[in-house]
Amino acid sequence: MGDIDFEIGSTTVLGPLLAVYCLVLAVRAARRRPGWAGRQAVTRLVGALYLAGVLSITVFPVAVTYGTYANQVPWYEMVQPVPLLVADLSFVPNVVMLVPFGMLVPLVSRQGSSLKRATVRAALFSASIEVAQCLMYVLFNNGRSVDVNDLLANTLGGAAGYLVIRTVLRSTAAAGELRAFALPGSAVAQDTANRSAEPCAGHPSGAVGPGRP
């Protein structure tokens, strides 16, 4: 097999996927399908754009190199399993990158009902990115590394984003506006329904979901 060296850009893959999703979203919003119209459509669009943005930064471009151009470093030497005692320059951007994730989880998923659950989801999301980067290095010799510090920073960012949402929900001025963006079945939507059904009982201050630990 001869030398191979080319890249697959994010627009090549993510562009068509986003276009199809936006078309489906527009059709369902026009038909006023529950959970797909109004502010909930905005939530879905923001979520799709955010996911595409993260993938474009962490996964794309996919560089495929074989032969002379291939990276000769073994894949396991590209894995950093030990956390650094001192954060490097990439720590803050990695924290910031998952803040929107933590903010979106309670609005789109029932698993965002507590800080613990949202943090676990952020960790799993970050871990999936690191695994994808490792697999691409193994398969395509693309030079990406896997760093446990990125996982820790991403998880911290997801937790911070959740705390931002919980803080906003404590504000009577902004809570109602925010709840209108929650998708059906999400932690915020379920909490809103519970509050409406039991207006006197309520929930502990700051709870996003059904009061799970």
Summary of the structure (lengths in Angstrom):
residues: 213
radius of gyration: 20.3
end to end distance: 55.8
largest distance: 72.7
contacts: 661
relative contact order: 0.14
helix: 64%
strand: 7%
